[in-house]
Amino acid sequence: MTRNEAKLELFKVNRMIEKKLNEFYAFDADESANMAIGGQGWKDRDFVYAQLKALWAKKSSLNEIIFG
């Protein structure tokens, strides 16, 4: 992967991280709705957090390509 390809991919990953963070924080804003579905909202939140961790790892490797 070239440096310019990595920059483009990093841009895309940053947008995905922003969307996932909004989704993650929406669980706090709508906690009563999460409890209304039988307390299963925490599973969804954990899933979103796992996706965020994967995106942050990808971002880290892209930064290594760009700046390393």
Secondary structure, DSSP 4 states (H G I P E B T S, - for coil): --HHHHHHHHHHHHHHHHHHHHHHHHHHHTHHHHHHTTSTHHHHHHHHHHHHHHHHHHHHHHHHHHH-
